[in-house]
């Protein structure tokens, strides 16, 4: 039976098997230096056994040992064999449309003829170099499938020709089902075996945001990784939220596949700690939650990330800041200090417990700072200074140490002209993975056990504190209490408004400041705060009576409402301290003086000496004038007859300066006149006054004729009168010397008390 005489088959009974499009372009199978999702291959190397793009081919064969490989340039097919549609991969033609006069692949054919061109006549494309196939030579995937017939029994009788099969009028969806999305996915991702294998790789949550391990034991950890019990190293990534940490891991270790979730939304797509196994390098990759993101407890997140850092062999710090910020230096410096102080000892004990060979915890992980910019230059070698030395100088300027890390490296890239280059980052990581001098690979079960030990050890409650952007220190007074170092709580420059320093914190007592005040206990029990201080006399006592009481019964404490409540020597013996009987003590702050000088330190000895000095000054001031009048009268009674009496001397005999009430008057031993201290400060020998020099006025001192007139002077002076005066001066001098002898140790005592 001919094909034309066969009964017609309804178009609803025909379905085609999934037909894959055939791309004419080869995809690079090395993926070492190329960028993008589908880098097209330009060369094929028989020794390497792969198709390579120009960048990968140059990188692979720059080694002299591989330079002799035989490479061939991949040539594309002729234009007649290619689809004339808009397919990205320049697919081979599969269908010929006589109405359009063009050749199309299955995808372009379905897209074009499902939008108002369903009645176009299409046939299978046959190239000019290809002969027509007989019915027996038609591949199985081109055969139609009938729903109501037994294909095994009626295949020979019901076989349609290709012309009849493609000439059937249809709506497009029945004869050519909507299979092109699957075709595109296969063409887009299924380049090579490596990408096929990476389809099975998935990340899993290792630690949630509450520091709770989500894996039961080492067996589940190995099962989730899918790595088996091989020796591995750990590579983790840190950085601020939104800097592309997950994207970096996906493109560095998984050929751009979304193993770790990425998102363009404002919310952070990585919460907690996620892990995945990279089979190409044989490492465990860990993605962490970003800093500066929304978190209920930032301190809890920071501690969780430090645990991950402790078990990592290589740490990538990812930043996309145009300039390196202080938060990166602060994190690495604080992490180094915490590792040395807390984690190092715990890791050593865990290694000894699990019998880990090799120096796992002598030094911390290697740190790679991956810095990506768009408009600024990255750090580079400048004046023979490596970028790593520049980084270490920055750490030193901030007072931070990074001695816990085995190494710190810098890798900068500027991506203003294209996508980010992750090839150099992968090479850096590979170099550290191959180096086992500092940290050796471990079994996955050991890595999990060490992480569990750290998580169990450091998993207590931690205070939730978020630093304020504008703390009170920006606006409050900077003065500190000398006793307790508490800061004044008033606003800045409050001294200009005569507002004293205050603080809400309780102060501490220090003996050197005597920062203890007394409150009347009786008034305090009535709800009043009446401050009392030691005094020498009552407020209503006269000076002489107050001094007499002070000398007899000591100092007093007087309340403005209750009167005198305490005397220090009220009884002959058994006197109690005031804080045991009548006063309540409070500790007050000791603030520096407003003029910048510190308030004087007070103590009991100083208090007693100052009160003694006060009494002396009172007695001196009260009796000064009567004593001066009395001493002047006595001096006149024993003075020689040629001296002018003190009562008649009102001004200096030379400078005529008037004498004040308490100013001392000096007599010249030659002429007997009264002079001030400046005009009678000279001394010379006067025969009638003995062989020692005595006080004379300036005129008599410079009078050269005085020796010639000694006879007149001797006649003027009466020796007995002079003798009485000399005796009075000797007694006065003796009394002054005794007073000085008493005053000198008193001054020493006062200085010591201070």
C-alpha positions in Angstrom: 0.0 0.0 0.0 1.4 3.4 -1.0 1.6 6.2 1.4 -1.0 8.3 -0.5 -3.6 5.6 -0.3 -3.4 5.2 3.4 -6.2 6.4 5.6 -5.8 9.9 7.0 -4.7 10.2 10.5 -6.1 12.9 12.7 -3.7 15.6 13.8 -4.8 15.1 17.3 -3.4 11.6 17.3 0.2 12.7 16.3 2.8 13.6 18.9 6.5 14.0 18.3 9.2 13.0 20.7 11.4 15.7 22.2 13.8 16.8 19.5 16.9 18.5 20.7 18.3 21.5 18.8 21.9 21.2 17.5 24.1 24.2 18.3 26.8 24.9 15.8 28.9 26.7 18.4 31.2 24.8 20.7 31.4 25.9 24.4 34.7 26.3 26.3 35.1 23.2 28.5 38.0 24.6 30.7 36.4 27.7 32.2 39.7 29.0 33.7 40.0 32.5 32.3 36.8 33.0 30.4 33.8 35.0 31.6 30.1 34.7 31.2 27.7 31.7 31.3 28.5 30.4 27.8 32.0 31.3 26.6 32.3 29.9 23.0 35.3 27.8 22.1 37.7 28.8 19.4 40.3 26.0 19.6 40.2 22.3 20.2 43.2 20.5 21.7 43.6 16.8 21.1 46.1 16.3 24.0 43.9 18.2 26.5 40.8 16.6 25.1 38.7 19.7 25.3 37.4 22.7 23.4 38.9 26.0 24.6 38.3 29.7 24.2 41.1 32.1 23.4 41.8 33.1 27.0 41.8 29.6 28.3 43.9 28.3 25.4 46.6 31.0 26.1 46.5 30.4 29.8 46.8 26.6 29.6 49.6 26.5 27.0 51.8 29.3 28.3 53.8 26.6 30.1 56.6 25.3 27.9 55.7 21.7 28.7 52.2 22.2 27.2 53.2 24.6 24.4 53.7 21.7 22.0 50.1 20.5 22.1 48.4 20.2 18.8 45.6 22.8 18.6 43.2 23.2 15.8 41.0 26.2 15.0 37.3 25.4 15.2 35.6 26.3 11.9 31.9 26.8 11.7 29.6 25.2 9.2 28.4 26.9 6.0 25.6 29.4 6.3 23.2 27.1 4.2 23.2 24.6 7.0 22.3 27.0 9.8 19.0 28.3 11.1 18.0 31.7 9.7 16.2 32.7 12.8 17.3 34.7 15.8 18.6 31.8 17.9 21.6 32.7 20.1 23.6 29.6 19.5 23.4 29.6 15.7 21.7 26.2 15.7 21.7 23.9 12.7 18.5 24.1 10.5 15.9 21.4 11.3 12.9 22.6 9.3 12.4 24.3 5.9 9.4 26.6 5.5 8.4 27.0 1.9 6.1 29.9 2.6 8.8 31.9 4.4 11.6 30.6 2.1 13.8 30.1 5.2 15.4 27.3 7.2 14.7 27.2 10.9 15.7 25.2 14.0 12.9 23.6 16.0 12.9 26.5 18.5 12.7 29.3 16.0 10.2 27.4 13.9 7.8 27.0 16.9 8.2 30.7 17.9 7.6 32.0 14.4 4.8 29.7 13.3 2.8 29.8 16.6 1.8 33.5 16.1 -0.5 33.6 13.1 1.5 31.5 10.7 0.3 28.1 11.6 -0.8 27.2 8.0 2.7 27.6 6.6 4.0 24.5 4.8 7.1 23.1 6.5 9.3 20.1 5.7 12.4 18.5 7.2 15.5 20.4 6.2 17.9 18.4 4.0 21.3 19.8 3.2 22.7 19.9 -0.3 25.3 17.3 0.6 22.8 14.9 2.0 20.8 12.4 0.1 17.1 11.7 0.9 16.6 8.9 3.3 14.3 6.0 2.5 11.5 5.1 4.8 13.5 2.4 6.4 16.4 4.8 7.2 14.3 7.4 9.0 15.5 7.7 12.6 13.1 6.6 15.3 12.8 10.1 16.8 11.1 11.3 13.6 8.4 8.7 13.6 4.9 9.8 14.6 3.2 8.1 17.5 -0.5 7.1 17.3 -2.5 6.9 20.4 -5.1 4.4 19.2 -2.9 2.0 17.2 -0.5 -0.6 18.1 2.9 0.7 16.9 4.5 -2.7 17.1 2.0 -4.4 14.7 1.1 -1.6 12.4 4.4 0.3 12.0 5.0 -1.2 8.5 1.5 -0.4 7.2 0.9 3.0 8.9 4.2 4.7 8.2 3.8 8.2 6.9 6.2 9.8 4.5 8.1 12.9 5.7 6.3 15.1 3.2 2.9 14.0 4.4 4.0 14.3 8.1 5.2 17.9 7.8 2.4 19.0 5.4 -0.4 18.3 7.9 -2.2 21.4 8.8 -2.3 22.0 12.5 -2.5 24.7 15.2 1.2 24.1 16.0 0.7 22.9 19.5 -0.3 19.4 18.6 2.1 18.4 15.9 5.0 20.4 17.4 4.4 20.5 21.2 5.7 23.3 23.4 9.1 21.7 24.0 11.5 24.5 23.2 11.9 25.8 26.8 13.5 22.4 27.7 15.6 22.7 24.5 16.8 26.1 25.5 17.7 24.9 29.1 19.7 22.0 27.7 21.5 24.2 25.2 22.1 26.8 27.9 23.5 24.6 30.7 24.5 21.2 29.4 27.9 22.0 27.9 30.0 19.4 29.5 30.1 16.7 32.1 31.4 19.0 34.8 28.3 21.1 34.6 26.1 18.1 34.5 27.6 16.9 37.7 27.2 20.3 39.3 23.5 20.0 38.8 23.4 17.7 41.8 25.4 20.0 44.1 23.2 21.9 46.7 24.0 23.9 49.7 22.4 23.2 53.1 21.9 25.2 56.3 24.7 24.3 58.8 24.0 26.8 61.6 20.8 28.9 61.9 20.7 32.5 63.1 20.2 31.4 66.7 23.6 29.5 66.8 21.9 26.1 66.7 23.5 23.4 64.6 21.2 22.0 62.0 23.1 18.8 61.5 22.9 15.9 63.9 26.2 14.2 63.6 29.2 13.7 61.3 27.4 11.1 59.2 24.6 13.5 58.3 27.2 16.2 57.6 29.0 13.9 55.1 25.7 12.9 53.6 24.6 16.5 53.1 27.9 17.3 51.5 28.1 14.2 49.3 31.8 14.1 49.5 32.6 10.8 51.2 35.2 10.4 53.9 38.0 12.2 52.1 40.5 14.6 53.5 39.2 18.2 53.0 40.0 21.8 53.7 37.4 24.5 54.5 37.0 27.8 52.6 34.7 30.4 54.0 33.7 33.9 53.0 32.9 37.0 55.0 31.8 40.5 54.3 29.1 43.0 54.5 25.6 42.2 53.4 25.0 43.0 49.7 28.6 42.7 48.7 28.0 39.5 46.7 29.5 36.8 48.9 27.1 34.0 47.6 27.6 35.2 44.0 31.4 35.1 44.5 31.3 31.5 45.7 29.0 30.4 42.9 31.2 31.8 40.1 34.6 30.9 41.7 33.9 27.3 42.6 30.7 26.2 40.8 30.9 27.7 37.3 28.2 30.2 37.9 25.6 27.7 39.1 23.4 29.0 41.9 24.6 26.6 44.6 24.2 29.3 47.2 21.1 31.4 46.9 21.4 34.9 45.5 18.7 37.5 45.3 18.1 41.0 44.0 15.7 41.9 46.8 16.5 44.2 49.7 16.3 41.4 52.3 19.4 39.4 52.9 19.2 36.1 51.1 21.8 34.4 53.4 20.7 34.0 57.0 22.9 31.8 59.2 25.7 29.6 57.9 25.4 27.5 54.7 27.8 24.8 53.4 28.4 23.0 50.1 31.0 20.6 48.7 33.1 21.7 45.7 34.2 18.5 43.9 36.6 20.2 41.4 38.9 21.4 44.2 37.9 18.9 46.9 36.9 21.6 49.5 34.0 22.6 51.7 32.7 26.0 50.9 30.9 28.0 53.6 28.7 31.0 53.0 28.1 33.3 56.0 25.6 35.9 57.0 26.7 39.4 56.1 27.6 42.2 58.5 25.6 45.4 58.8 22.4 43.4 57.9 19.2 43.2 59.8 19.7 40.9 62.8 17.9 40.6 66.1 21.3 40.3 67.9 24.4 41.5 66.0 26.7 40.2 68.8 25.3 36.7 68.5 25.9 36.8 64.7 29.5 38.0 65.2 30.3 35.2 67.6 28.7 32.7 65.2 30.9 33.9 62.4 34.0 33.7 64.6 33.3 30.0 65.1 33.3 29.5 61.4 36.5 31.4 61.0 38.2 29.2 63.6 37.5 26.0 61.6 38.4 27.5 58.2 41.6 27.1 56.4 41.1 29.9 53.9 39.0 33.0 54.7 37.9 35.3 51.8 36.9 38.7 53.0 34.7 40.1 50.2 34.2 43.9 49.8 32.9 46.0 47.0 33.7 49.3 48.7 35.4 51.9 46.6 37.9 52.4 49.5 38.7 50.0 52.3 36.6 50.8 55.3 37.5 50.6 59.0 34.9 47.9 59.6 37.0 45.4 57.7 40.1 46.2 59.7 38.1 46.1 63.0 36.6 42.7 62.3 39.9 41.1 61.3 41.8 42.7 64.2 39.1 41.7 66.7 38.8 38.2 65.2 42.6 37.7 65.5 42.5 38.7 69.2 39.5 36.4 69.9 41.1 33.5 68.1 44.3 33.9 70.1 42.6 34.3 73.4 39.7 31.9 73.2 39.7 29.6 70.2 43.3 28.6 69.9 43.4 26.6 73.2 40.0 25.0 72.5 41.1 23.9 69.0 44.3 22.4 70.3 42.3 20.4 72.9 39.8 19.3 70.2 42.6 18.2 67.9 44.2 16.1 70.7 40.8 14.6 71.5 40.1 13.6 67.9 43.7 12.6 67.1 44.2 15.1 64.3 47.7 15.0 62.8 49.5 18.1 61.8 49.5 21.7 63.0 45.9 22.6 62.8 45.6 25.3 65.4 49.1 26.7 65.8 48.1 29.5 63.4 44.8 30.7 62.2 43.5 30.6 58.6 44.9 32.4 55.6 43.0 35.6 54.8 42.4 36.8 51.3 41.0 40.3 51.0 39.1 40.3 47.7 38.5 44.0 46.9 36.4 44.9 43.9 36.0 48.5 42.7 34.4 50.3 39.8 35.6 53.9 39.8 38.7 53.8 42.1 42.1 52.2 41.8 42.9 49.1 43.8 46.0 48.7 45.9 49.0 47.9 43.8 52.7 47.7 44.3 53.9 51.3 44.9 57.6 52.2 45.3 58.5 48.6 46.0 55.8 48.4 48.8 53.6 45.4 48.5 49.8 45.9 49.1 50.1 43.5 52.1 52.5 45.8 53.8 50.2 48.7 53.3 47.4 46.7 54.9 49.5 45.8 57.9 50.5 49.4 58.4 46.8 50.3 58.4 46.2 47.7 61.1 49.1 49.2 63.1 47.7 52.7 62.8 44.4 51.5 64.2 46.1 49.7 67.1 45.1 46.2 65.9 47.1 43.0 65.6 46.5 40.2 63.1 49.2 37.8 64.4 46.8 35.0 64.7 46.4 34.6 60.9 49.0 32.6 59.0 49.0 35.1 56.2 47.0 38.1 54.8 46.9 38.6 51.1 45.3 41.3 49.0 43.6 40.8 45.6 42.1 43.7 43.9 40.1 43.9 40.7 38.4 46.8 38.9 35.2 45.8 37.0 34.3 49.1 35.4 34.6 47.6 31.9 33.0 44.2 32.3 32.0 41.4 34.6 34.0 40.5 37.7 37.0 38.3 37.1 37.1 35.4 39.6 39.9 33.5 37.9 42.7 35.0 40.0 40.7 34.4 43.2 40.3 30.7 42.4 44.1 30.5 41.7 44.9 32.1 45.1 42.6 29.6 46.9 44.1 26.7 45.0 47.6 27.8 46.1 46.6 27.8 49.8 44.7 24.5 49.5 47.8 22.8 48.1 50.0 24.2 50.9 49.8 21.9 54.0 52.7 23.4 55.9 50.4 25.3 58.3 47.1 23.5 58.2 46.5 20.0 56.9 43.3 18.6 55.4 41.0 16.8 57.8 38.2 14.3 57.5 34.7 15.9 57.3 33.6 14.1 60.5 36.5 15.8 62.3 35.6 19.2 60.9 32.1 18.8 62.2 33.2 17.6 65.6 35.5 20.6 66.1 32.7 23.0 65.0 30.3 21.3 67.4 32.8 21.6 70.3 33.2 25.3 69.7 29.5 25.8 69.3 28.8 24.0 72.5 31.5 25.8 74.4 30.6 29.3 73.3 26.8 29.2 73.1 25.7 31.1 76.2 23.4 34.0 76.4 24.9 37.2 75.0 23.8 40.7 75.7 22.1 42.5 72.9 23.6 45.9 72.5 23.5 48.0 69.4 25.8 51.0 69.5 24.2 54.4 69.0 25.2 56.5 66.1 25.2 59.6 68.2 26.1 58.7 71.8 25.6 61.0 74.7 29.3 61.8 74.9 28.9 63.9 71.8 26.7 66.4 73.7 27.4 66.1 77.4 30.1 67.6 79.6 33.4 65.9 79.4 34.5 66.5 83.1 35.1 63.3 85.1 34.7 62.8 88.8 38.2 62.5 90.4 37.1 59.8 92.8 35.0 57.4 90.7 35.7 58.7 87.1 32.0 59.1 86.4 31.1 61.5 83.6 29.1 64.6 84.2 25.6 64.2 82.9 24.9 67.9 82.2 25.1 69.4 78.7 28.3 70.9 77.5 29.4 74.4 78.7 26.9 74.3 81.6 29.4 76.1 83.8 28.7 79.3 81.9 25.1 79.1 83.2 26.4 78.5 86.8 25.0 75.0 86.8 27.1 72.6 88.9 28.4 69.2 87.8 26.1 66.3 88.5 26.0 62.6 87.8 23.4 59.9 88.3 25.9 57.3 89.3 26.9 56.6 92.9 30.4 57.8 93.8 33.0 55.9 95.9 34.8 57.2 99.0 38.5 58.1 98.8 40.3 59.2 101.9 42.5 61.7 100.0 39.5 63.7 98.8 37.3 63.3 102.0 34.3 63.2 99.7 31.9 62.5 102.5 29.2 64.9 103.6 27.2 64.9 106.8 23.4 65.2 106.9 21.4 65.9 110.0 19.9 62.6 110.9 16.8 64.2 112.6 16.0 66.3 109.6 16.6 63.4 107.2 14.1 61.3 109.1 11.6 64.1 108.5 12.3 64.0 104.8 14.7 67.0 104.6 18.3 67.0 103.6 20.2 69.5 105.8 23.9 69.4 105.3 26.2 70.2 108.2 29.9 70.8 108.3 32.5 71.2 111.1 32.7 74.7 112.6 34.8 76.4 115.3 31.9 78.3 116.9 28.2 78.7 116.8 26.6 81.2 114.5 25.2 83.3 117.4 28.4 83.3 119.6 30.8 86.2 119.8 34.3 85.9 118.6 35.9 85.7 122.1 33.3 83.3 123.4 33.4 81.1 120.4 37.1 80.8 120.6 36.9 79.9 124.3 34.3 77.2 123.6 36.4 75.8 120.7 39.5 75.6 122.9 37.5 73.8 125.6 35.0 71.5 123.7 36.4 71.3 120.1 34.7 71.8 116.9 30.9 71.6 116.4 28.3 70.4 113.9 25.5 72.9 113.7 22.2 72.3 111.8 20.3 75.4 110.6 17.1 73.9 112.0 18.2 71.8 115.0 21.1 73.9 116.2 24.3 72.4 117.6 23.9 68.6 117.3 27.5 67.5 118.0 30.7 68.7 119.9 33.9 66.8 119.4 35.1 67.2 123.0 31.8 67.4 124.8 32.9 64.9 127.5 36.1 64.3 129.2 36.3 60.8 127.7 34.1 58.5 125.6 33.2 60.9 122.9 31.7 59.1 119.8 32.0 59.9 116.2 29.2 62.0 114.7 28.2 59.4 112.1 27.5 57.0 115.0 25.1 59.3 116.7 23.6 62.4 115.0 24.5 62.5 111.3 24.0 60.5 108.2 26.9 60.2 105.7 26.7 60.4 101.9 29.5 60.1 99.4 29.6 63.0 96.9 31.4 63.4 93.6 34.7 65.3 93.5 34.6 67.6 90.5 37.5 69.6 89.2 37.3 73.4 89.7 35.6 75.3 87.0 38.7 77.3 86.3 40.5 74.1 85.4 42.5 73.6 88.6 41.7 70.7 90.8 40.0 71.2 94.0 42.3 70.9 97.0 42.5 67.6 98.7 41.2 67.6 102.2 41.8 65.4 105.2 41.5 65.5 109.0 45.0 66.8 109.7 44.6 69.7 107.3 41.2 70.4 108.8 42.6 70.7 112.3 45.6 72.8 111.2 43.5 75.2 109.2 41.2 75.7 112.1 44.2 76.4 114.3 45.4 79.0 111.8 42.0 80.5 111.7 42.0 81.0 115.5 45.5 82.5 115.4 44.4 84.9 112.7 41.3 85.9 114.7 43.4 86.6 117.8 46.0 88.4 115.9 43.5 90.6 114.0 41.5 91.4 117.2 44.6 92.4 119.3 46.8 93.9 116.7 46.0 97.6 117.2 46.0 97.6 121.0 49.2 95.6 121.0 50.9 98.0 118.6 49.9 101.0 120.7 51.1 99.4 123.8 54.4 98.4 122.3 55.0 101.9 121.0 54.4 103.4 124.4 56.8 101.0 126.0 59.4 101.8 123.4 59.1 105.5 124.1 59.6 105.0 127.8 63.0 103.3 127.3 64.1 105.4 124.3 67.1 107.9 124.6 66.1 111.5 125.1 67.3 112.6 121.7 64.9 110.2 119.9 61.7 111.6 118.6 58.7 109.8 120.4 56.7 107.4 118.3 53.5 109.3 119.1 54.9 112.4 117.3 56.1 110.5 114.2 53.4 110.6 111.6 55.5 110.4 108.4 59.0 109.4 107.4 61.7 112.0 108.1 63.2 111.6 104.6 60.6 110.5 102.0 57.7 112.0 104.1 55.6 108.9 103.5 52.7 108.7 106.0 52.8 105.8 108.4 49.9 103.4 108.5 48.5 102.2 111.8 50.3 99.0 112.0 53.5 100.0 110.1 56.7 99.8 112.1 58.7 103.0 112.7 62.6 102.9 112.8 64.8 105.4 114.7 68.3 106.4 113.5 70.9 105.7 116.2 72.8 108.9 115.3 70.2 111.6 114.8 67.2 110.0 116.6 64.7 110.7 113.8 61.8 108.4 112.8 62.1 106.8 109.4 60.4 104.0 107.3 62.0 100.7 106.5 63.5 101.9 103.1 65.0 105.1 104.5 66.6 103.4 107.6 67.9 100.1 106.3 71.6 100.9 106.5 73.9 100.1 109.4 77.2 101.4 110.6 79.3 101.6 113.8 78.3 104.3 116.3 80.8 104.6 119.1 78.2 105.2 121.8 76.3 102.1 120.8 79.2 99.7 120.9 81.5 98.1 118.3 78.6 96.4 116.4 76.9 98.2 113.5 73.5 99.6 114.3 70.6 101.1 112.3 71.1 104.6 110.9 69.2 106.7 108.4 70.4 107.1 104.8 71.6 110.7 105.5 73.7 109.7 108.5 75.1 106.7 106.6 76.4 108.9 103.8 77.6 111.8 106.0 81.4 111.7 105.7 81.9 114.3 108.5 80.3 112.0 111.0 83.7 110.7 112.3 85.0 114.3 112.9 81.9 115.1 114.9 82.0 112.0 117.1 82.6 114.2 120.1 79.4 116.1 119.4 77.6 112.8 119.0 79.0 111.5 122.3 77.9 114.7 124.0 74.4 114.3 122.4 74.1 110.6 123.5 73.6 109.7 127.2 75.3 106.4 127.7 72.9 105.2 130.5 69.9 105.9 128.2 71.5 104.0 125.4 72.2 101.1 127.7 68.5 100.8 128.7 67.5 100.9 125.0 70.0 98.2 124.1 68.6 96.0 126.9 65.1 96.5 125.6 66.2 95.5 122.1 67.9 92.4 123.4 64.7 91.3 125.2 62.6 92.0 122.1 65.0 90.1 119.8 64.9 87.1 122.2 61.1 87.0 122.2 61.0 87.2 118.3 63.5 84.4 118.1 61.3 82.2 120.3 58.2 83.0 118.3 60.1 82.1 115.1 61.2 78.8 116.6 57.6 78.0 117.5 56.3 79.1 114.1 58.8 77.1 112.0 57.7 73.6 113.1 54.1 74.7 112.8 54.7 75.5 109.2 56.3 72.1 108.6 53.3 70.4 110.2 50.9 72.4 108.0 52.9 71.5 104.8 52.9 67.8 105.8 49.2 67.9 106.5 48.5 69.3 103.1 
